[in-house]
């Protein structure tokens, strides 16, 4: 898995950074699940959900999204 953007692993670190998404180039579900897990702590702290956007084959952006209910993750494809 290749990661382009990094994000926090706990909410204290997240308060000091603006990174709210992770872009991954992966072809397995485990890579996607790892990215969702990495953002889940920040999502709970902010009371937001997680949006998973497939932008191309093998390219996924996992991001915090205030329009997704807390504790939920939504998926969409834009290609």
C-alpha positions in Angstrom: 0.0 0.0 0.0 1.3 3.5 -0.9 0.0 6.4 1.2 0.1 10.0 -0.2 -1.3 11.9 2.7 -1.0 11.1 6.4 -3.3 11.8 9.3 -3.4 11.5 13.0 -3.5 8.4 15.1 -5.0 10.2 18.1 -7.1 13.3 18.5 -4.4 15.3 20.3 -2.2 15.0 17.3 -5.1 15.7 15.0 -5.7 19.1 16.6 -2.3 20.2 15.4 -2.7 19.1 11.7 -5.0 19.8 8.9 -4.8 16.4 7.2 -8.3 14.9 7.2 -7.8 12.3 4.4 -5.6 9.5 3.3 -5.1 8.7 -0.4 -4.0 5.1 -1.0 -3.0 3.1 -4.0 -4.0 -0.4 -3.2 -5.8 -3.4 -4.6 -6.8 -5.3 -1.5 -9.6 -4.7 1.0 -7.1 -4.9 3.9 -5.3 -1.7 2.8 -8.7 0.1 2.6 -9.6 -1.2 6.1 -6.3 0.0 7.5 -6.9 3.5 6.2 -10.4 3.6 7.6 -9.1 2.4 11.0 -6.4 5.1 11.0 -9.0 7.8 10.6 -11.6 6.3 12.9 -10.2 7.9 16.1 -10.3 11.4 14.6 -13.8 10.7 13.2 -15.1 9.8 16.6 -13.5 12.8 18.3 -15.0 15.1 15.7 -18.3 13.3 15.7 -18.0 12.8 11.9 -18.2 9.8 9.7 -15.8 8.5 7.0 -16.3 8.8 3.3 -14.4 6.3 1.0 -14.1 7.6 -2.5 -12.8 5.4 -5.3 -11.3 7.8 -7.8 -9.6 5.3 -10.2 -8.9 1.6 -10.3 -6.7 0.9 -7.2 -6.9 4.6 -6.0 -9.0 5.4 -2.9 -9.4 8.5 -0.8 -10.5 7.9 2.8 -11.6 11.1 4.4 -13.5 12.6 7.4 -16.8 13.9 6.3 -19.3 16.0 8.4 -22.1 14.8 6.1 -21.6 11.2 7.1 -23.1 10.3 10.5 -20.7 9.6 13.3 -19.8 5.9 13.5 -20.7 5.3 9.8 -18.7 5.0 6.6 -20.1 5.7 3.1 -18.6 4.6 -0.1 -18.8 6.2 -3.6 -17.1 5.9 -6.9 -16.2 8.9 -9.1 -14.7 7.3 -12.2 
